[in-house]
Amino acid sequence: NLRYYAGWADKIHGMTIPADGPYHVQTLHEPIGVAGQIIPWNFPLLMLSWKIGPALACGNTVVLKTAEQTPLSAFYVAHLLQ
């Protein structure tokens, strides 16, 4: 799942749209900011990868809150990402 979204990271770009008259129309894709993610207690690692993959591929920052029953799952993933 993370590899899939990592493959899309370099394909997010703007494009020029043809317009009538002396106009230049261009789209721009840019990060929207911070994505808040709440992970439930069941399947914490799988759901974590579902949520942080698209957000990180688009260039957003992720703030993650895990369930009280599984606090070490996010710590483990953070350790792997370092």
PDB file as gemmi writes it, atoms N, CA and C in Angstrom:
CRYST1    1.000    1.000    1.000  90.00  90.00  90.00 P 1                      
ATOM      1  N   ASN A   1       0.820  -1.188   0.000  1.00  0.00           N  
ATOM      2  CA  ASN A   1       0.000   0.000   0.000  1.00  0.00           C  
ATOM      3  C   ASN A   1       0.869   1.259   0.000  1.00  0.00           C  
ATOM      4  N   LEU A   2       1.898   1.290   0.830  1.00  0.00           N  
ATOM      5  CA  LEU A   2       2.782   2.449   0.845  1.00  0.00           C  
ATOM      6  C   LEU A   2       3.570   2.564  -0.457  1.00  0.00           C  
ATOM      7  N   ARG A   3       3.950   1.446  -1.042  1.00  0.00           N  
ATOM      8  CA  ARG A   3       4.668   1.492  -2.320  1.00  0.00           C  
ATOM      9  C   ARG A   3       3.769   2.006  -3.443  1.00  0.00           C  
ATOM     10  N   TYR A   4       2.494   1.661  -3.387  1.00  0.00           N  
ATOM     11  CA  TYR A   4       1.550   2.142  -4.395  1.00  0.00           C  
ATOM     12  C   TYR A   4       1.475   3.666  -4.363  1.00  0.00           C  
ATOM     13  N   TYR A   5       1.288   4.231  -3.179  1.00  0.00           N  
ATOM     14  CA  TYR A   5       1.185   5.683  -3.070  1.00  0.00           C  
ATOM     15  C   TYR A   5       2.530   6.370  -3.288  1.00  0.00           C  
ATOM     16  N   ALA A   6       3.615   5.700  -2.981  1.00  0.00           N  
ATOM     17  CA  ALA A   6       4.930   6.261  -3.281  1.00  0.00           C  
ATOM     18  C   ALA A   6       5.129   6.381  -4.789  1.00  0.00           C  
ATOM     19  N   GLY A   7       4.546   5.475  -5.550  1.00  0.00           N  
ATOM     20  CA  GLY A   7       4.614   5.563  -7.004  1.00  0.00           C  
ATOM     21  C   GLY A   7       3.830   6.734  -7.564  1.00  0.00           C  
ATOM     22  N   TRP A   8       2.791   7.172  -6.865  1.00  0.00           N  
ATOM     23  CA  TRP A   8       1.993   8.314  -7.315  1.00  0.00           C  
ATOM     24  C   TRP A   8       2.610   9.648  -6.918  1.00  0.00           C  
ATOM     25  N   ALA A   9       3.590   9.654  -6.049  1.00  0.00           N  
ATOM     26  CA  ALA A   9       4.145  10.909  -5.534  1.00  0.00           C  
ATOM     27  C   ALA A   9       4.772  11.759  -6.636  1.00  0.00           C  
ATOM     28  N   ASP A  10       5.385  11.154  -7.626  1.00  0.00           N  
ATOM     29  CA  ASP A  10       6.003  11.943  -8.696  1.00  0.00           C  
ATOM     30  C   ASP A  10       5.051  12.229  -9.854  1.00  0.00           C  
ATOM     31  N   LYS A  11       3.825  11.727  -9.789  1.00  0.00           N  
ATOM     32  CA  LYS A  11       2.852  11.957 -10.855  1.00  0.00           C  
ATOM     33  C   LYS A  11       1.868  13.076 -10.524  1.00  0.00           C  
ATOM     34  N   ILE A  12       2.010  13.683  -9.356  1.00  0.00           N  
ATOM     35  CA  ILE A  12       1.130  14.775  -8.958  1.00  0.00           C  
ATOM     36  C   ILE A  12       1.772  16.076  -9.429  1.00  0.00           C  
ATOM     37  N   HIS A  13       1.232  16.647 -10.473  1.00  0.00           N  
ATOM     38  CA  HIS A  13       1.788  17.885 -11.018  1.00  0.00           C  
ATOM     39  C   HIS A  13       0.658  18.680 -11.663  1.00  0.00           C  
ATOM     40  N   GLY A  14       0.901  19.932 -11.883  1.00  0.00           N  
ATOM     41  CA  GLY A  14      -0.079  20.788 -12.534  1.00  0.00           C  
ATOM     42  C   GLY A  14      -0.039  20.622 -14.038  1.00  0.00           C  
ATOM     43  N   MET A  15      -1.016  21.225 -14.713  1.00  0.00           N  
ATOM     44  CA  MET A  15      -1.044  21.167 -16.166  1.00  0.00           C  
ATOM     45  C   MET A  15      -1.616  22.475 -16.708  1.00  0.00           C  
ATOM     46  N   THR A  16      -1.323  22.737 -17.948  1.00  0.00           N  
ATOM     47  CA  THR A  16      -1.841  23.922 -18.618  1.00  0.00           C  
ATOM     48  C   THR A  16      -3.093  23.533 -19.390  1.00  0.00           C  
ATOM     49  N   ILE A  17      -4.142  24.338 -19.246  1.00  0.00           N  
ATOM     50  CA  ILE A  17      -5.424  24.068 -19.891  1.00  0.00           C  
ATOM     51  C   ILE A  17      -5.613  25.089 -21.011  1.00  0.00           C  
ATOM     52  N   PRO A  18      -5.969  24.636 -22.225  1.00  0.00           N  
ATOM     53  CA  PRO A  18      -6.196  25.601 -23.301  1.00  0.00           C  
ATOM     54  C   PRO A  18      -7.429  26.466 -23.004  1.00  0.00           C  
ATOM     55  N   ALA A  19      -7.323  27.757 -23.298  1.00  0.00           N  
ATOM     56  CA  ALA A  19      -8.421  28.689 -23.055  1.00  0.00           C  
ATOM     57  C   ALA A  19      -8.568  29.620 -24.252  1.00  0.00           C  
ATOM     58  N   ASP A  20      -9.768  30.172 -24.422  1.00  0.00           N  
ATOM     59  CA  ASP A  20     -10.030  31.118 -25.506  1.00  0.00           C  
ATOM     60  C   ASP A  20      -9.464  32.486 -25.149  1.00  0.00           C  
ATOM     61  N   GLY A  21      -8.912  33.152 -26.113  1.00  0.00           N  
ATOM     62  CA  GLY A  21      -8.408  34.499 -25.892  1.00  0.00           C  
ATOM     63  C   GLY A  21      -6.986  34.507 -25.375  1.00  0.00           C  
ATOM     64  N   PRO A  22      -6.532  35.664 -24.948  1.00  0.00           N  
ATOM     65  CA  PRO A  22      -5.141  35.807 -24.484  1.00  0.00           C  
ATOM     66  C   PRO A  22      -4.975  35.432 -23.011  1.00  0.00           C  
ATOM     67  N   TYR A  23      -5.424  34.262 -22.644  1.00  0.00           N  
ATOM     68  CA  TYR A  23      -5.369  33.839 -21.245  1.00  0.00           C  
ATOM     69  C   TYR A  23      -4.438  32.643 -21.100  1.00  0.00           C  
ATOM     70  N   HIS A  24      -3.875  32.530 -19.949  1.00  0.00           N  
ATOM     71  CA  HIS A  24      -3.026  31.389 -19.602  1.00  0.00           C  
ATOM     72  C   HIS A  24      -3.654  30.730 -18.378  1.00  0.00           C  
ATOM     73  N   VAL A  25      -4.180  29.530 -18.531  1.00  0.00           N  
ATOM     74  CA  VAL A  25      -4.857  28.816 -17.447  1.00  0.00           C  
ATOM     75  C   VAL A  25      -3.979  27.644 -17.025  1.00  0.00           C  
ATOM     76  N   GLN A  26      -3.692  27.581 -15.748  1.00  0.00           N  
ATOM     77  CA  GLN A  26      -2.804  26.539 -15.243  1.00  0.00           C  
ATOM     78  C   GLN A  26      -3.347  26.015 -13.919  1.00  0.00           C  
ATOM     79  N   THR A  27      -3.279  24.698 -13.733  1.00  0.00           N  
ATOM     80  CA  THR A  27      -3.658  24.092 -12.456  1.00  0.00           C  
ATOM     81  C   THR A  27      -2.396  23.828 -11.649  1.00  0.00           C  
ATOM     82  N   LEU A  28      -2.544  23.839 -10.354  1.00  0.00           N  
ATOM     83  CA  LEU A  28      -1.407  23.605  -9.470  1.00  0.00           C  
ATOM     84  C   LEU A  28      -1.861  22.709  -8.330  1.00  0.00           C  
ATOM     85  N   HIS A  29      -1.218  21.571  -8.180  1.00  0.00           N  
ATOM     86  CA  HIS A  29      -1.508  20.649  -7.084  1.00  0.00           C  
ATOM     87  C   HIS A  29      -0.456  20.860  -6.009  1.00  0.00           C  
ATOM     88  N   GLU A  30      -0.905  21.199  -4.817  1.00  0.00           N  
ATOM     89  CA  GLU A  30       0.027  21.419  -3.717  1.00  0.00           C  
ATOM     90  C   GLU A  30      -0.575  20.861  -2.428  1.00  0.00           C  
ATOM     91  N   PRO A  31       0.254  20.564  -1.441  1.00  0.00           N  
ATOM     92  CA  PRO A  31      -0.241  20.021  -0.174  1.00  0.00           C  
ATOM     93  C   PRO A  31      -1.200  20.997   0.510  1.00  0.00           C  
ATOM     94  N   ILE A  32      -2.182  20.436   1.213  1.00  0.00           N  
ATOM     95  CA  ILE A  32      -3.156  21.290   1.894  1.00  0.00           C  
ATOM     96  C   ILE A  32      -2.767  21.573   3.332  1.00  0.00           C  
ATOM     97  N   GLY A  33      -1.782  20.869   3.858  1.00  0.00           N  
ATOM     98  CA  GLY A  33      -1.344  21.160   5.219  1.00  0.00           C  
ATOM     99  C   GLY A  33      -1.199  19.910   6.056  1.00  0.00           C  
ATOM    100  N   VAL A  34      -1.904  19.884   7.169  1.00  0.00           N  
ATOM    101  CA  VAL A  34      -1.781  18.802   8.138  1.00  0.00           C  
ATOM    102  C   VAL A  34      -2.995  17.886   8.023  1.00  0.00           C  
ATOM    103  N   ALA A  35      -2.752  16.580   7.984  1.00  0.00           N  
ATOM    104  CA  ALA A  35      -3.820  15.586   7.955  1.00  0.00           C  
ATOM    105  C   ALA A  35      -3.873  14.902   9.315  1.00  0.00           C  
ATOM    106  N   GLY A  36      -4.988  15.010   9.997  1.00  0.00           N  
ATOM    107  CA  GLY A  36      -5.174  14.333  11.279  1.00  0.00           C  
ATOM    108  C   GLY A  36      -5.698  12.930  11.057  1.00  0.00           C  
ATOM    109  N   GLN A  37      -5.062  11.943  11.636  1.00  0.00           N  
ATOM    110  CA  GLN A  37      -5.433  10.542  11.449  1.00  0.00           C  
ATOM    111  C   GLN A  37      -5.740   9.913  12.805  1.00  0.00           C  
ATOM    112  N   ILE A  38      -6.893   9.280  12.915  1.00  0.00           N  
ATOM    113  CA  ILE A  38      -7.273   8.562  14.136  1.00  0.00           C  
ATOM    114  C   ILE A  38      -7.343   7.082  13.782  1.00  0.00           C  
ATOM    115  N   ILE A  39      -6.532   6.288  14.449  1.00  0.00           N  
ATOM    116  CA  ILE A  39      -6.424   4.858  14.154  1.00  0.00           C  
ATOM    117  C   ILE A  39      -7.156   4.069  15.235  1.00  0.00           C  
ATOM    118  N   PRO A  40      -8.117   3.208  14.869  1.00  0.00           N  
ATOM    119  CA  PRO A  40      -8.812   2.399  15.873  1.00  0.00           C  
ATOM    120  C   PRO A  40      -7.943   1.239  16.366  1.00  0.00           C  
ATOM    121  N   TRP A  41      -8.465   0.494  17.306  1.00  0.00           N  
ATOM    122  CA  TRP A  41      -7.682  -0.566  17.956  1.00  0.00           C  
ATOM    123  C   TRP A  41      -7.538  -1.808  17.093  1.00  0.00           C  
ATOM    124  N   ASN A  42      -8.473  -2.065  16.175  1.00  0.00           N  
ATOM    125  CA  ASN A  42      -8.380  -3.278  15.361  1.00  0.00           C  
ATOM    126  C   ASN A  42      -7.582  -2.983  14.091  1.00  0.00           C  
ATOM    127  N   PHE A  43      -6.649  -3.825  13.766  1.00  0.00           N  
ATOM    128  CA  PHE A  43      -5.759  -3.698  12.608  1.00  0.00           C  
ATOM    129  C   PHE A  43      -5.013  -2.360  12.607  1.00  0.00           C  
ATOM    130  N   PRO A  44      -4.285  -2.026  13.656  1.00  0.00           N  
ATOM    131  CA  PRO A  44      -3.675  -0.690  13.721  1.00  0.00           C  
ATOM    132  C   PRO A  44      -2.601  -0.451  12.661  1.00  0.00           C  
ATOM    133  N   LEU A  45      -1.776  -1.431  12.358  1.00  0.00           N  
ATOM    134  CA  LEU A  45      -0.713  -1.214  11.370  1.00  0.00           C  
ATOM    135  C   LEU A  45      -1.268  -1.117   9.954  1.00  0.00           C  
ATOM    136  N   LEU A  46      -2.261  -1.932   9.646  1.00  0.00           N  
ATOM    137  CA  LEU A  46      -2.862  -1.890   8.314  1.00  0.00           C  
ATOM    138  C   LEU A  46      -3.581  -0.567   8.088  1.00  0.00           C  
ATOM    139  N   MET A  47      -4.383  -0.155   9.051  1.00  0.00           N  
ATOM    140  CA  MET A  47      -5.116   1.106   8.898  1.00  0.00           C  
ATOM    141  C   MET A  47      -4.179   2.307   8.928  1.00  0.00           C  
ATOM    142  N   LEU A  48      -3.087   2.188   9.641  1.00  0.00           N  
ATOM    143  CA  LEU A  48      -2.098   3.264   9.646  1.00  0.00           C  
ATOM    144  C   LEU A  48      -1.501   3.443   8.252  1.00  0.00           C  
ATOM    145  N   SER A  49      -1.192   2.340   7.584  1.00  0.00           N  
ATOM    146  CA  SER A  49      -0.629   2.451   6.236  1.00  0.00           C  
ATOM    147  C   SER A  49      -1.667   2.951   5.239  1.00  0.00           C  
ATOM    148  N   TRP A  50      -2.939   2.602   5.426  1.00  0.00           N  
ATOM    149  CA  TRP A  50      -3.995   3.121   4.553  1.00  0.00           C  
ATOM    150  C   TRP A  50      -4.100   4.633   4.651  1.00  0.00           C  
ATOM    151  N   LYS A  51      -3.886   5.165   5.835  1.00  0.00           N  
ATOM    152  CA  LYS A  51      -4.116   6.591   6.052  1.00  0.00           C  
ATOM    153  C   LYS A  51      -2.889   7.455   5.791  1.00  0.00           C  
ATOM    154  N   ILE A  52      -1.703   6.978   6.171  1.00  0.00           N  
ATOM    155  CA  ILE A  52      -0.541   7.855   5.999  1.00  0.00           C  
ATOM    156  C   ILE A  52       0.032   7.788   4.587  1.00  0.00           C  
ATOM    157  N   GLY A  53      -0.233   6.713   3.852  1.00  0.00           N  
ATOM    158  CA  GLY A  53       0.295   6.592   2.491  1.00  0.00           C  
ATOM    159  C   GLY A  53      -0.128   7.725   1.568  1.00  0.00           C  
ATOM    160  N   PRO A  54      -1.433   7.950   1.386  1.00  0.00           N  
ATOM    161  CA  PRO A  54      -1.852   9.036   0.491  1.00  0.00           C  
ATOM    162  C   PRO A  54      -1.467  10.416   1.005  1.00  0.00           C  
ATOM    163  N   ALA A  55      -1.539  10.613   2.311  1.00  0.00           N  
ATOM    164  CA  ALA A  55      -1.227  11.935   2.869  1.00  0.00           C  
ATOM    165  C   ALA A  55       0.244  12.285   2.665  1.00  0.00           C  
ATOM    166  N   LEU A  56       1.137  11.351   2.919  1.00  0.00           N  
ATOM    167  CA  LEU A  56       2.564  11.620   2.745  1.00  0.00           C  
ATOM    168  C   LEU A  56       2.944  11.728   1.268  1.00  0.00           C  
ATOM    169  N   ALA A  57       2.292  10.948   0.408  1.00  0.00           N  
ATOM    170  CA  ALA A  57       2.593  11.023  -1.023  1.00  0.00           C  
ATOM    171  C   ALA A  57       2.208  12.377  -1.606  1.00  0.00           C  
ATOM    172  N   CYS A  58       1.184  13.003  -1.045  1.00  0.00           N  
ATOM    173  CA  CYS A  58       0.765  14.330  -1.517  1.00  0.00           C  
ATOM    174  C   CYS A  58       1.566  15.447  -0.882  1.00  0.00           C  
ATOM    175  N   GLY A  59       2.426  15.130   0.065  1.00  0.00           N  
ATOM    176  CA  GLY A  59       3.271  16.142   0.679  1.00  0.00           C  
ATOM    177  C   GLY A  59       2.720  16.746   1.949  1.00  0.00           C  
ATOM    178  N   ASN A  60       1.689  16.150   2.505  1.00  0.00           N  
ATOM    179  CA  ASN A  60       1.096  16.668   3.735  1.00  0.00           C  
ATOM    180  C   ASN A  60       1.834  16.149   4.962  1.00  0.00           C  
ATOM    181  N   THR A  61       1.677  16.862   6.055  1.00  0.00           N  
ATOM    182  CA  THR A  61       2.168  16.418   7.351  1.00  0.00           C  
ATOM    183  C   THR A  61       1.071  15.588   7.998  1.00  0.00           C  
ATOM    184  N   VAL A  62       1.440  14.556   8.741  1.00  0.00           N  
ATOM    185  CA  VAL A  62       0.458  13.683   9.375  1.00  0.00           C  
ATOM    186  C   VAL A  62       0.601  13.760  10.884  1.00  0.00           C  
ATOM    187  N   VAL A  63      -0.524  13.989  11.562  1.00  0.00           N  
ATOM    188  CA  VAL A  63      -0.600  13.888  13.019  1.00  0.00           C  
ATOM    189  C   VAL A  63      -1.443  12.655  13.298  1.00  0.00           C  
ATOM    190  N   LEU A  64      -0.872  11.715  14.035  1.00  0.00           N  
ATOM    191  CA  LEU A  64      -1.484  10.405  14.217  1.00  0.00           C  
ATOM    192  C   LEU A  64      -1.867  10.190  15.664  1.00  0.00           C  
ATOM    193  N   LYS A  65      -3.104   9.702  15.880  1.00  0.00           N  
ATOM    194  CA  LYS A  65      -3.551   9.342  17.221  1.00  0.00           C  
ATOM    195  C   LYS A  65      -3.984   7.887  17.184  1.00  0.00           C  
ATOM    196  N   THR A  66      -3.287   7.063  17.933  1.00  0.00           N  
ATOM    197  CA  THR A  66      -3.636   5.645  17.978  1.00  0.00           C  
ATOM    198  C   THR A  66      -4.600   5.383  19.122  1.00  0.00           C  
ATOM    199  N   ALA A  67      -5.161   4.196  19.127  1.00  0.00           N  
ATOM    200  CA  ALA A  67      -6.060   3.799  20.207  1.00  0.00           C  
ATOM    201  C   ALA A  67      -5.263   3.568  21.488  1.00  0.00           C  
ATOM    202  N   GLU A  68      -5.935   3.666  22.605  1.00  0.00           N  
ATOM    203  CA  GLU A  68      -5.267   3.454  23.894  1.00  0.00           C  
ATOM    204  C   GLU A  68      -4.776   2.026  24.055  1.00  0.00           C  
ATOM    205  N   GLN A  69      -5.411   1.097  23.359  1.00  0.00           N  
ATOM    206  CA  GLN A  69      -5.025  -0.313  23.473  1.00  0.00           C  
ATOM    207  C   GLN A  69      -3.779  -0.647  22.648  1.00  0.00           C  
ATOM    208  N   THR A  70      -3.442   0.174  21.667  1.00  0.00           N  
ATOM    209  CA  THR A  70      -2.313  -0.140  20.776  1.00  0.00           C  
ATOM    210  C   THR A  70      -1.376   1.056  20.608  1.00  0.00           C  
ATOM    211  N   PRO A  71      -0.798   1.572  21.676  1.00  0.00           N  
ATOM    212  CA  PRO A  71       0.052   2.757  21.528  1.00  0.00           C  
ATOM    213  C   PRO A  71       1.409   2.474  20.886  1.00  0.00           C  
ATOM    214  N   LEU A  72       1.895   1.257  20.995  1.00  0.00           N  
ATOM    215  CA  LEU A  72       3.231   0.958  20.484  1.00  0.00           C  
ATOM    216  C   LEU A  72       3.261   0.730  18.973  1.00  0.00           C  
ATOM    217  N   SER A  73       2.098   0.570  18.348  1.00  0.00           N  
ATOM    218  CA  SER A  73       2.085   0.348  16.900  1.00  0.00           C  
ATOM    219  C   SER A  73       2.614   1.567  16.147  1.00  0.00           C  
ATOM    220  N   ALA A  74       2.208   2.757  16.531  1.00  0.00           N  
ATOM    221  CA  ALA A  74       2.707   3.971  15.869  1.00  0.00           C  
ATOM    222  C   ALA A  74       4.186   4.190  16.184  1.00  0.00           C  
ATOM    223  N   PHE A  75       4.590   3.855  17.380  1.00  0.00           N  
ATOM    224  CA  PHE A  75       6.002   3.980  17.744  1.00  0.00           C  
ATOM    225  C   PHE A  75       6.859   3.054  16.887  1.00  0.00           C  
ATOM    226  N   TYR A  76       6.370   1.844  16.641  1.00  0.00           N  
ATOM    227  CA  TYR A  76       7.091   0.881  15.818  1.00  0.00           C  
ATOM    228  C   TYR A  76       7.216   1.380  14.378  1.00  0.00           C  
ATOM    229  N   VAL A  77       6.135   1.916  13.828  1.00  0.00           N  
ATOM    230  CA  VAL A  77       6.174   2.435  12.459  1.00  0.00           C  
ATOM    231  C   VAL A  77       7.111   3.639  12.367  1.00  0.00           C  
ATOM    232  N   ALA A  78       7.085   4.516  13.354  1.00  0.00           N  
ATOM    233  CA  ALA A  78       7.996   5.665  13.362  1.00  0.00           C  
ATOM    234  C   ALA A  78       9.447   5.200  13.421  1.00  0.00           C  
ATOM    235  N   HIS A  79       9.705   4.150  14.168  1.00  0.00           N  
ATOM    236  CA  HIS A  79      11.058   3.589  14.244  1.00  0.00           C  
ATOM    237  C   HIS A  79      11.478   3.017  12.884  1.00  0.00           C  
ATOM    238  N   LEU A  80      10.548   2.374  12.181  1.00  0.00           N  
ATOM    239  CA  LEU A  80      10.858   1.832  10.856  1.00  0.00           C  
ATOM    240  C   LEU A  80      11.117   2.937   9.835  1.00  0.00           C  
ATOM    241  N   LEU A  81      10.393   4.036   9.937  1.00  0.00           N  
ATOM    242  CA  LEU A  81      10.538   5.124   8.972  1.00  0.00           C  
ATOM    243  C   LEU A  81      11.828   5.909   9.159  1.00  0.00           C  
ATOM    244  N   GLN A  82      12.408   5.845  10.336  1.00  0.00           N  
ATOM    245  CA  GLN A  82      13.666   6.559  10.555  1.00  0.00           C  
ATOM    246  C   GLN A  82      14.750   5.788   9.880  1.00  0.00           C  
TER     247      GLN A  82                                                      
END                                                                             
